[in-house]
Amino acid sequence: MRGVTGRLMLLDTASLYFRAYFGVPDSVRAPDGTPVNAVRGLLDFIDRLVKDHRPDELVACMDADWRPQWRVDLIPTYKAHRVAEERAAGPDEEVVPDTLSPQVPIIEAVLDALGIARVGVADYEADDVIGTFTGRAKGPVDIVTGDRDLYQLVDDTRGVRVLYPLKGVGTLQLTDEAWLREKYGVDGRGYADLATLRGDPSDGLPGVPGIGEKTAAKLLAEFGDLAGIMAAVEDPKAKLTPSQRKRLTEARPYVAVAPKVVAVAGDVPLPDVDTALPRAPRDAAMVEALAARWGLGGSLQRLLTTLNTSHA
């Protein structure tokens, strides 16, 4: 990324193609009968996003490792329920619908042929790639994701917001700090502490037993941040109920490691890529071949037209 100063859009690609897969009927198929609902759905998503939000830069961020070992070492239950098969070398295999897995290489090939930057980094999740790009950006950032974990990156002073799909990408929840404060009582930086305390069963994060979302928000409002809460546990004058003090004391081993697991990494070694939104495809012949082979028809043509006119 070369000192981006325009509007940067970062796609949590897997989050979006999962939504496309479940939102577009699997009757959408290639000429040979292969389902391409996730492929076409994702192309339609990107087309709509570029039309509606007109980014100057666009990066499709990928999960090179959906369950990094360094996170598992800290909390062994991290995403454990989503492991389809453990592997001695490389990332474990994730539970993915049978007809989605074969579509991922097609998605990658189409993005590459279009010239849309696609970045995944070994030992890191797409969230971490997004966090690092966000930290380096010089201008405003739109993060498109169905994963609330990325709310921690929201920062009004830097123009960083999350576009959270509610229905397709035609209806997006624009998440800024005002929305976060109204919904959760915290700002972007406070969201990671809230998530640590509350836990997240979908990611195998236990949280602090007995400390739900509302209680976590109240504690953060009272003591400022997670460190302030844990300092209060040691202060007999602090306004904690006996049960809260007991639960937080017992959860010390979890609280000691969970913030590193919950926090999005900001120091991923990103490759040097051209993040500019392409006007024309990088490989027009390959785009044409992929369109014919996989029956991508109108979805791909619409996106090509949108990219061509997006710089006008």
C-alpha positions in Angstrom: 0.0 0.0 0.0 1.6 3.3 -1.1 0.4 5.9 1.4 -3.3 5.7 0.6 -4.9 9.1 1.2 -8.2 8.4 -0.6 -11.1 6.3 0.7 -9.9 2.7 1.3 -12.4 -0.2 1.4 -11.3 -3.4 3.0 -13.4 -6.5 2.4 -13.6 -9.3 5.0 -13.8 -11.6 1.9 -14.7 -14.9 3.6 -17.4 -13.2 5.7 -18.9 -11.8 2.5 -18.7 -15.0 0.3 -20.3 -17.0 3.2 -23.2 -14.6 3.2 -23.4 -14.7 -0.6 -23.4 -18.5 -0.5 -26.3 -18.6 1.9 -28.1 -15.7 0.3 -28.0 -16.8 -3.4 -29.8 -20.1 -4.4 -27.5 -23.0 -5.2 -29.5 -23.4 -8.4 -27.1 -20.7 -9.7 -24.6 -22.9 -11.5 -21.9 -23.0 -14.1 -22.6 -24.6 -17.5 -21.1 -27.9 -16.2 -23.5 -27.8 -13.2 -21.0 -26.6 -10.6 -22.6 -24.3 -8.1 -21.3 -20.7 -8.4 -23.8 -18.9 -6.1 -21.0 -17.7 -3.8 -18.9 -16.4 -6.7 -21.8 -14.5 -8.4 -23.1 -13.3 -5.1 -19.7 -11.9 -4.1 -19.3 -10.2 -7.5 -22.7 -8.6 -7.0 -21.7 -7.5 -3.5 -18.6 -5.8 -4.7 -20.4 -4.2 -7.6 -23.0 -2.7 -5.2 -20.3 -1.6 -2.7 -18.2 0.2 -5.4 -21.4 1.9 -6.8 -22.7 3.1 -3.5 -19.5 4.0 -1.6 -17.0 4.8 -4.4 -13.7 3.8 -2.8 -10.4 4.9 -4.3 -8.7 1.8 -3.0 -10.0 -1.7 -2.6 -8.5 -4.8 -0.9 -10.0 -8.2 -0.6 -8.6 -9.5 2.7 -8.3 -13.2 3.0 -7.9 -15.8 5.8 -4.5 -17.4 5.1 -5.0 -19.0 8.5 -8.5 -18.9 9.9 -7.3 -20.3 13.3 -3.7 -19.2 14.0 -1.7 -21.4 16.3 -0.6 -18.4 18.4 -4.2 -17.7 19.3 -4.9 -21.4 20.0 -1.8 -21.5 22.2 -3.3 -18.8 24.4 -6.9 -20.1 24.4 -7.2 -23.7 23.2 -10.9 -23.5 22.7 -10.5 -20.7 20.1 -12.7 -21.8 17.1 -12.2 -25.4 18.2 -15.8 -26.4 17.4 -15.3 -25.3 13.7 -12.4 -27.7 13.1 -13.2 -30.3 10.4 -9.8 -31.9 10.5 -6.6 -31.2 12.4 -3.4 -31.0 10.3 0.1 -31.5 11.5 1.4 -29.0 9.0 -0.4 -25.8 8.0 -3.8 -24.5 9.1 -6.5 -27.0 10.3 -9.3 -27.6 7.9 -12.4 -25.5 8.7 -16.0 -26.8 8.5 -17.2 -25.4 5.2 -20.3 -26.4 3.2 -19.3 -29.0 0.5 -20.4 -26.9 -2.4 -18.7 -23.7 -1.1 -15.1 -24.9 -0.8 -14.7 -25.5 -4.6 -15.9 -21.9 -5.3 -13.1 -20.2 -3.3 -10.4 -20.8 -5.9 -12.7 -19.5 -8.5 -13.3 -16.3 -6.5 -9.6 -15.9 -6.0 -8.9 -16.3 -9.8 -11.6 -13.8 -10.7 -10.3 -11.2 -8.3 -6.8 -11.6 -9.5 -7.9 -11.4 -13.2 -9.8 -8.2 -12.4 -6.8 -6.7 -10.7 -8.5 -6.3 -7.3 -5.8 -6.5 -4.6 -6.2 -9.8 -2.7 -4.1 -10.1 0.5 -3.7 -13.0 2.9 -0.7 -13.5 5.2 0.5 -16.8 6.6 -0.3 -17.2 10.3 -2.9 -14.4 10.3 -6.7 -14.1 9.8 -8.3 -11.6 7.4 -9.2 -9.5 10.5 -5.5 -9.0 11.2 -4.8 -8.0 7.6 -7.7 -5.5 7.9 -6.4 -4.2 11.2 -2.9 -3.6 9.7 -4.2 -1.9 6.6 -6.4 0.3 8.7 -3.6 1.3 10.9 -1.4 2.3 7.9 -4.1 4.2 6.0 -3.7 7.9 5.7 -7.4 8.6 4.7 -10.8 7.3 5.6 -11.5 3.5 5.8 -14.6 1.5 5.1 -14.4 -2.1 6.5 -17.1 -4.4 5.1 -17.7 -7.4 7.3 -20.3 -9.5 8.9 -18.0 -10.0 11.9 -18.6 -7.7 14.9 -15.1 -8.3 16.2 -14.0 -5.6 13.8 -16.0 -3.0 15.6 -12.9 -2.5 17.7 -11.3 -0.7 14.7 -14.0 2.0 14.5 -12.5 5.4 15.0 -14.4 8.6 14.2 -11.3 10.8 14.4 -9.6 8.8 11.6 -12.8 8.2 9.6 -12.7 4.4 10.2 -16.2 2.8 10.1 -17.6 -0.7 9.6 -20.2 -1.4 7.0 -22.1 -4.4 8.4 -24.4 -6.2 6.0 -28.0 -6.6 7.3 -29.5 -8.0 4.2 -27.2 -8.6 1.3 -25.1 -5.4 0.9 -28.0 -3.3 -0.2 -28.8 -2.7 3.5 -25.7 -1.9 5.5 -25.5 -0.8 9.1 -23.1 2.1 9.1 -21.2 1.5 12.4 -19.5 4.6 13.8 -18.7 5.5 17.4 -22.0 7.1 18.0 -23.8 3.9 17.0 -21.4 1.8 19.2 -22.0 4.0 22.2 -25.8 3.8 21.7 -25.8 0.0 21.2 -23.0 -1.1 23.6 -22.0 1.9 25.7 -18.4 1.8 24.4 -16.4 3.3 21.6 -14.2 1.4 19.2 -11.3 0.9 21.5 -13.7 -0.2 24.3 -15.3 -2.9 22.1 -12.4 -5.3 22.4 -12.6 -5.1 26.2 -16.3 -5.6 26.1 -15.9 -8.7 23.8 -13.2 -10.1 26.1 -15.5 -9.9 29.2 -18.6 -11.0 27.4 -17.0 -13.8 25.4 -18.1 -15.1 22.1 -19.4 -18.7 21.8 -19.1 -18.6 17.9 -15.3 -18.1 18.3 -14.9 -20.4 21.3 -14.1 -17.6 23.7 -15.6 -18.3 27.1 -15.7 -14.8 28.6 -16.0 -14.2 32.3 -18.8 -16.4 33.6 -21.7 -14.3 34.9 -20.5 -11.1 33.2 -22.8 -10.5 30.2 -22.8 -7.7 27.8 -24.8 -5.2 29.9 -22.7 -5.8 33.0 -19.5 -5.6 31.0 -20.6 -2.2 29.6 -21.4 -0.9 33.1 -18.1 -2.1 34.5 -16.2 -0.4 31.6 -18.2 2.8 32.1 -17.3 2.7 35.8 -13.6 1.8 35.6 -12.6 2.9 32.1 -11.1 -0.2 30.6 -10.2 -3.9 31.3 -7.1 -3.0 33.2 -9.1 -0.6 35.3 -11.6 -3.3 36.1 -8.9 -5.8 37.1 -7.2 -3.1 39.3 -10.6 -2.5 41.0 -10.7 -6.2 41.9 -7.7 -5.5 44.2 -9.3 -2.4 45.7 -11.7 -3.2 48.5 -13.3 0.2 48.2 -14.1 -0.2 44.5 -17.8 -0.5 43.5 -17.9 -4.1 42.7 -20.5 -6.6 44.0 -19.1 -9.6 45.9 -20.1 -11.9 43.1 -18.5 -9.7 40.4 -15.3 -9.5 42.5 -15.3 -13.3 42.9 -16.0 -14.0 39.2 -13.3 -11.6 38.0 -10.8 -12.9 40.5 -11.4 -16.5 39.3 -11.2 -15.4 35.6 -7.7 -13.9 36.0 -5.9 -16.6 34.0 -8.4 -16.0 31.1 -8.3 -12.2 31.3 -4.5 -12.4 31.2 -4.4 -13.9 27.7 -7.8 -13.2 26.1 -7.1 -9.6 25.1 -4.3 -10.7 22.8 -6.6 -13.3 21.2 -9.5 -10.8 20.8 -7.4 -7.9 19.6 -7.0 -7.5 15.9 -3.2 -7.6 15.1 -1.8 -4.3 13.7 1.6 -5.5 12.8 1.0 -8.0 10.0 3.9 -8.1 7.4 1.8 -7.0 4.5 3.1 -7.5 0.9 3.6 -4.6 -1.4 0.5 -4.5 -3.4 -1.3 -2.0 -5.6 -4.5 -1.3 -3.8 -5.9 1.2 -6.4 -9.4 0.3 -7.6 -8.9 -1.0 -11.1 -10.5 0.7 -14.1 -9.9 -2.1 -16.5 -9.1 -5.8 -15.7 -5.5 -6.8 -15.2 -6.0 -9.8 -17.5 -9.0 -9.3 -19.9 -8.5 -12.6 -21.6 -8.5 -14.5 -18.3 -11.7 -12.6 -17.2 -13.4 -13.7 -20.4 -12.3 -17.3 -20.0 -13.4 -17.4 -16.4 -16.8 -15.8 -17.3 -17.3 -18.5 -20.0 -16.0 -21.4 -17.9 -18.1 -20.6 -14.9 -21.1 -18.9 -16.4 -20.5 -15.7 -14.5 -22.5 -13.7 -17.1 -24.3 -10.6 -15.8 -22.6 -10.5 -12.4 -19.1 -10.1 -13.9 -20.2 -7.8 -16.7 -21.9 -5.5 -14.3 -18.8 -5.2 -12.1 -16.6 -4.6 -15.1 -18.9 -1.7 -16.2 -18.9 -0.3 -12.6 -15.1 -0.4 -12.4 -14.8 1.3 -15.8 -17.1 4.1 -14.7 -16.0 4.4 -11.1 -13.2 6.9 -11.8 -15.4 9.3 -13.7 
